[in-house]
Amino acid sequence: MLSVIVPVYNVEKYLQRCVDSILNQTYSDLEIILVDDGSTDRSGEICDIYEKQDMRVTVIHKKNEGPNIARFTALKMASGEYITFVDSDDYIDEKMYEDMMALFSVCNGDVDIVVGGYVLENTNGNIEHPFVHTDERKFNSNEALYRMFENKFFNWSMSDKIYRRVLFNQHDYLGKGPVSYGDDTYTNYMIFAISKQIAFVPLYAYHYCIREDSLMHQGINKNYFGYLDVYMNIIQAERNKKESLSCLPFIVRLMLSYYWRCFSYMQKNCNLYKHEIEFYRKSMIEYLSIIELSAAGIEQYQVDKLLLSCSEWIELKRRRNQIIKDFKKTINRIYIYGAGELAGELADELEQAGILFHGFCVTKEQRTQYKGKEVFCINHTSLEKENVGFLLAMRKKYEEDVAAMLKDMGYSHILPVGKYSALYFV
């Protein structure tokens, strides 16, 4: 039997779609545990209706403690030999569990986890594919950890995976605290570390739905700093490993990236978060002092830049904004080249500084809108060569190639600005 655990909190608009997609699975040997985590809308009532309609559904009503506690409250009463999780605002394709469970049978007990992958679906129903691998693969524990933090085959989400129940019985830390941020990452790290084999099958049948009113999609806030403790715990465990496939470089980069995103959020409200900013900056200096940076492929000057004080970063960005204003005097239109993290960060700061830009340009078309502006594919767009300028907002490893490509295409107004972000090096 497969136990499907669904934490539920104030999702009355999406809950029916989610539960129906589970009940309609072609794999029918299911139990579905809906955990009403103290909802204040009709979510709890909807859960009870499903429990009356289908004997496979069980409902738990509890006070609000967060999805981590909700999941593992349900885990204690789950009957299945296999466990999986679904977020209550997401949904799944009807053959997902049939195809994933088939791998456990074919592999004769050698596989502990099956990963199926997911797609991102926005509020308009448009779908993005964050992962592009199309071949089935098997990994041992260390290889799977490497792939998970590499974030190319799959990542640390718990919802696109099916686990053998016995894996959860070997750890008593699960569900002990209301960890709101980073619980998937830490749990998967611990579970993958004790697994024999992990199978990846590129179904991409889990629909991770991006909605604006979701807690996880309301932007960075200071609670995200909880990720740093998670990554530090993982880093300490990884430093004790001797395997050549250690995922340490990826984890250190993720930790640095999360630090910067949180720091940037609080820096916009410098007076409000003055004490928090300094506290977390000192914490990061302490964290990084115990890591062999060279082993993680990080140079000390990169860390030194990342950990500049708030006042130093404000001055750096003031200089950058002045350079962009001077650059803009020579042309009619400017575009941000890139549509990733650095580009989004730059767009927010240009808006805050009152500097207008006309949209984003990319090399490969992956989205059509970003930050409320149009995203153009440079290969499919004809722009006036003399009157258009590009702000290159990307990491260092891509910058030279993109600048050379634009020059070959006849564009001469190119300004690299990625170096004004700490993520330029990460």
MIGU-250939 format. One line per 8 residues: for each residue x, y, z of C-alpha. Coordinates in Angstrom, 3 decimals. Each point is the difference from the previous one (the first is absolute). Example, Ala and Ser with C-alpha at 12.3 -4.5 7.8 and 13.67 -1.06 7.14 Angstrom:
<sites>
12.300,-4.500,7.800  1.370,3.440,-0.660
</sites>
This chain:
<sites>
0.000,0.000,0.000  1.042,3.571,-0.731  -0.820,2.583,2.665  -0.517,3.501,-1.446  0.394,2.751,2.618  -1.488,3.429,-0.744  0.536,2.905,2.452  -2.927,2.406,-0.365
-0.099,3.637,1.058  -2.432,2.608,-1.384  -0.141,-1.339,-3.557  -3.744,-0.269,-0.600  0.433,1.324,-3.581  2.452,-2.752,-0.977  -0.734,-2.964,2.266  -2.595,-1.733,-2.162
2.300,-0.021,-3.030  2.784,-1.462,2.137  -2.013,-2.772,1.682  -1.857,-0.950,-3.180  3.307,-0.450,-1.815  1.095,-2.471,2.691  -3.310,-1.891,0.146  0.010,-0.313,-3.821
3.390,-1.721,-0.129  0.164,-3.162,-2.098  1.938,-1.513,2.916  -2.796,-0.676,2.475  1.706,-1.635,3.002  0.104,3.303,1.851  -0.797,1.531,3.320  -0.275,3.782,0.043
0.619,1.857,3.255  -1.188,3.605,-0.045  1.457,2.020,2.892  -2.058,3.119,0.698  2.700,2.116,1.611  -2.269,2.462,1.793  -1.644,1.458,-3.122  -2.245,3.019,0.512
-1.819,-0.268,-3.349  -2.157,-2.893,-1.300  2.985,-2.326,-0.556  -0.764,-2.149,3.063  -3.649,-0.365,-1.039  1.027,-1.052,-3.511  2.343,-2.623,1.468  -2.868,-1.460,2.040
-2.209,-0.247,-3.106  2.660,-2.061,-1.770  0.380,-2.274,3.035  -3.735,-0.785,-0.131  0.044,-0.591,-3.755  3.045,-2.283,-0.349  1.180,-2.600,2.511  3.616,0.521,-1.096
-0.013,3.505,1.512  0.848,0.691,3.651  -0.082,3.505,1.511  2.022,1.367,2.907  -0.980,3.361,1.504  2.726,1.695,2.043  1.213,3.424,1.085  2.182,1.933,-2.413
3.673,-0.983,0.371  1.238,0.062,-3.601  0.324,-2.604,-2.762  2.944,-1.838,1.566  -1.950,-0.922,3.145  -3.099,-0.729,-2.101  1.861,-2.456,-2.198  1.505,-1.973,2.807
-3.158,0.004,2.079  -1.548,-1.865,-2.915  3.072,-2.188,-0.418  -0.536,-1.468,3.483  -3.362,-1.425,-1.008  0.775,-0.871,-3.647  -0.519,-3.677,-0.900  1.816,-0.157,-3.326
3.323,-1.657,-0.701  0.667,3.005,-2.243  -0.411,3.707,0.803  -0.445,3.072,-2.163  -1.058,3.609,0.544  -2.113,2.487,-1.956  -0.352,3.724,0.716  -3.674,0.883,0.169
0.180,2.736,-2.643  1.684,-2.305,-2.538  -1.306,-2.944,-2.029  1.304,-3.096,-1.797  -0.560,-1.759,-3.338  -2.145,-3.126,0.218  2.725,-2.603,-0.804  2.705,1.495,2.198
-0.199,-2.510,2.848  -0.524,-3.005,-2.268  3.165,0.789,-1.947  2.070,0.778,3.094  -1.152,-3.021,2.005  0.808,-2.258,-2.954  3.690,0.788,0.503  -0.044,-1.411,3.525
-1.328,-3.289,-1.400  2.434,-0.167,-2.899  3.016,0.704,2.224  -0.757,-2.914,2.371  0.503,1.896,3.236  3.279,1.711,-0.925  -1.521,3.483,-0.315  -1.004,2.012,3.071
-1.171,3.220,-1.682  -1.541,0.738,-3.402  0.162,3.564,-1.330  -2.432,1.038,-2.725  0.785,3.702,-0.435  -2.375,2.952,-0.210  -1.045,2.901,-2.200  -0.717,3.571,1.061
-3.457,1.320,-0.816  -0.848,3.691,0.359  -3.389,1.579,0.665  -0.737,0.153,-3.761  0.592,-3.732,-0.424  3.319,0.508,-1.815  2.480,-2.781,0.747  3.773,0.241,0.388
2.365,-2.975,0.103  2.808,0.708,2.490  1.644,-3.367,-0.772  0.738,-1.328,-3.476  1.321,-3.563,0.435  -2.040,-2.616,-1.858  1.773,-3.267,0.854  -0.618,-2.278,2.971
2.923,-0.222,2.406  0.972,-1.732,3.231  2.287,1.564,2.587  1.596,-1.225,3.159  -0.408,2.133,3.112  2.955,2.328,-0.582  -0.676,0.409,-3.711  -3.644,0.871,0.724
0.984,2.633,2.569  2.383,1.483,-2.559  -2.745,0.111,-2.634  -2.547,1.429,2.417  2.147,2.978,0.990  1.307,0.387,-3.545  -3.675,0.715,-0.784  0.031,-1.298,-3.572
-1.706,-3.413,0.123  -2.172,0.820,3.025  0.139,2.016,3.201  -0.931,-0.256,3.690  -3.788,0.216,-0.310  -1.709,-2.873,1.832  -3.137,0.042,-2.134  1.352,-1.578,-3.203
1.460,-3.012,1.833  -1.249,-3.300,1.420  1.894,-1.425,2.990  0.113,-3.350,1.707  -1.664,0.514,3.354  2.872,-1.673,1.868  2.297,2.931,-0.837  -1.994,2.293,2.285
0.109,-2.491,2.867  3.772,0.437,0.343  -0.093,3.644,1.128  -1.724,1.410,3.049  0.667,3.681,-0.819  -2.716,0.148,-2.657  -2.898,2.231,0.863  1.339,1.139,3.369
0.035,3.710,-0.768  -2.078,2.376,-2.150  2.664,0.494,-2.662  -1.675,2.228,-2.598  2.972,0.456,-2.308  2.447,-2.658,-1.101  -1.814,-3.011,1.441  -0.195,-1.757,-3.409
3.713,0.553,-0.560  1.107,-1.313,3.373  -2.391,-2.963,0.007  1.020,-1.089,-3.496  3.683,0.329,0.868  -0.421,-2.314,3.001  -2.223,-2.470,-1.860  2.161,-0.140,-3.140
3.087,-0.557,2.170  -1.351,-3.330,1.299  -1.493,-1.234,-3.286  1.490,-2.791,-2.099  -1.147,1.141,-3.431  -2.092,2.842,-1.361  -1.730,-0.380,-3.360  -0.825,2.981,-2.192
-2.737,-0.271,-2.622  -0.713,3.173,-2.048  -3.792,0.085,0.324  -0.309,3.673,0.976  -3.563,-0.827,1.048  -0.084,2.062,3.198  -1.358,3.527,-0.563  1.634,2.440,2.406
-2.407,2.916,-0.208  1.288,3.519,0.566  -2.636,2.198,1.611  0.468,3.538,1.226  -1.794,-0.506,3.322  2.171,-2.955,1.023  2.304,0.466,3.003  2.913,-1.393,-1.982
-0.595,2.348,-2.933  -0.362,3.308,1.785  3.665,0.802,-0.474  3.026,-0.198,2.237  -0.441,0.884,3.644  2.237,-0.220,3.030  -1.344,-3.450,0.932  1.871,-1.370,-3.015
3.152,0.266,2.100  -1.122,-3.306,1.512  1.404,-1.561,-3.172  3.485,1.016,1.112  -0.194,-2.208,3.086  -1.235,-2.878,-2.158  2.862,0.387,-2.465  2.531,0.372,2.786
-1.143,-3.288,1.552  0.309,-1.701,-3.378  3.417,1.540,-0.631  1.276,-1.315,3.333  -1.163,-3.486,-0.977  1.528,0.250,-3.481  3.395,1.134,1.321  0.354,-3.384,1.682
-0.427,-1.850,-3.286  2.872,-1.199,-2.150  -1.912,-0.930,-3.170  1.036,1.717,-3.212  -3.621,0.853,-0.821  -0.463,2.201,3.058  -2.741,2.571,-0.569  1.803,2.554,2.184
0.687,2.535,-2.814  -3.686,0.198,-0.925  -1.147,0.287,3.613  2.446,2.799,0.788  -1.163,1.891,-3.081  -3.643,-0.501,0.966  0.719,1.289,3.493  1.778,3.072,-1.357
-2.817,0.600,-2.477  -2.702,-0.209,2.682  1.991,2.278,2.273  0.224,2.617,-2.712  -3.691,-0.177,-0.898  -0.985,0.505,3.636  2.592,2.732,0.503  -1.286,1.815,-3.100
-3.555,-0.155,1.302  0.940,1.466,3.369  2.372,2.534,-1.511  -2.966,1.671,-1.720  -1.323,0.671,3.501  3.367,0.721,1.563  -1.250,1.989,2.980  -2.695,-2.563,0.824
2.378,-2.988,-0.154  3.246,1.640,1.135  0.591,-2.405,2.912  -1.026,-3.105,-1.988  2.302,0.937,-2.867  3.037,0.249,2.237  -0.922,-3.156,1.932  -0.294,-2.133,-3.151
3.113,1.513,-1.560  2.026,-1.024,3.071  -1.648,-3.416,-0.048  1.034,-0.535,-3.626  3.585,1.026,0.763  -0.013,-2.584,2.784  -1.583,-2.660,-2.216  2.452,0.499,-2.832
3.036,0.041,2.301  -0.330,-3.767,0.528  -0.307,-0.850,-3.704  2.939,-0.711,-2.266  -1.144,2.406,-2.682  2.445,-1.261,-2.611  -1.481,-3.498,0.335  -3.371,1.468,-0.897
1.388,1.939,-2.971  -0.523,3.356,1.723  2.658,2.698,0.125  0.495,2.135,3.110  -0.458,3.262,-1.914  -3.472,-1.184,-1.022  -0.955,-0.547,3.634  1.541,3.318,1.030
-2.205,1.753,-2.516  -3.094,-1.915,1.054  0.491,0.994,3.625  0.420,3.724,-0.516  -1.928,2.055,2.522  -3.347,1.528,-0.857  1.488,3.493,-0.393  2.707,-1.321,-2.342
-2.587,-1.698,-2.216  -2.172,3.106,-0.083  2.975,2.026,-1.218  0.880,-2.619,-2.604  -3.544,0.022,-1.372  -0.088,3.807,0.012  3.054,-0.022,-2.258  -1.576,-2.621,-2.249
-3.209,2.014,-0.382  2.018,3.060,-0.993  1.896,-2.029,-2.608  -3.319,-1.270,-1.422  -1.424,3.545,-0.119  3.085,1.187,-1.909  -0.267,-3.008,-2.342  -3.649,0.771,-0.670
0.773,3.553,-1.195  1.515,-1.352,-3.222  -2.929,-2.232,-1.089  -3.800,-0.029,-0.277  -0.793,-3.386,1.508  1.673,-2.329,2.478  -0.731,-3.648,0.634  1.170,-2.271,2.778
1.715,-2.986,-1.584  -0.984,-3.020,2.052  -3.180,-1.122,1.744  1.355,-1.775,3.044  0.807,0.873,3.578  2.509,2.788,-0.744  -2.281,1.522,-2.631  -2.958,-0.006,2.388
2.107,1.554,2.744  1.195,2.731,-2.393  -3.540,0.675,-1.264  -1.280,0.517,3.550  2.819,2.396,0.813  -0.360,1.983,-3.234  -3.689,0.446,0.754  0.845,1.142,3.510
2.527,2.492,-1.411  -2.444,1.288,-2.645  2.106,-1.240,-2.943  -2.193,-1.145,-2.904  0.767,-3.053,-2.154  -2.110,-1.542,-2.757  0.147,-3.710,0.707  2.231,-3.057,0.157
1.962,-1.797,-2.701  1.131,-3.632,0.085  1.883,-2.412,-2.233  -2.463,-2.889,0.332  -3.702,0.693,0.352  -1.295,-1.474,3.285  -2.569,2.563,1.149  -1.889,2.873,-1.596
-0.526,2.223,3.065  2.216,0.823,2.971  -0.514,2.657,2.664  -2.962,1.301,-1.969  2.074,0.678,-3.139  0.398,-1.844,-3.285  2.829,-2.484,-0.528  1.472,0.001,-3.533
2.090,-2.747,-1.566  2.927,1.780,-1.638  0.014,-2.472,-2.911  -3.652,0.711,-0.812  0.000,3.759,0.548  1.111,2.819,-2.280  1.161,3.043,1.961  1.604,3.188,-1.276
3.734,-0.517,0.328  0.872,3.642,0.675  -2.691,0.902,2.514  -0.109,-3.055,2.257  2.197,-0.807,2.978  0.276,-3.124,2.141  0.717,-0.325,3.710  1.555,-3.433,0.435
-1.451,-1.390,3.248  1.520,-3.454,0.247  2.698,-1.969,1.731  3.620,0.451,-0.996  0.281,-3.345,-1.805  -2.612,1.071,-2.610  0.852,3.675,-0.379  2.842,-0.113,-2.532
-1.819,-2.372,-2.367  -3.183,2.091,-0.015  1.929,3.243,-0.534  1.873,-1.559,-2.926  -3.239,-1.311,-1.523  -1.662,3.420,0.194  3.017,1.666,-1.596  -0.050,-2.575,-2.822
-3.665,0.857,-0.552  0.905,3.679,-0.426  -0.944,1.401,3.412  2.578,2.352,1.465  -1.659,1.371,3.140  0.690,-2.716,2.597  0.496,0.596,3.720  0.865,-2.946,2.311
-1.572,0.685,3.409  -0.030,-3.474,1.545  3.153,0.785,1.972  -2.076,2.309,2.219  -1.785,-3.044,1.411  1.593,-2.534,2.322  -1.742,-2.729,-2.039  2.293,0.926,-2.907
2.534,-2.454,1.420  -2.297,-2.583,1.616
</sites>
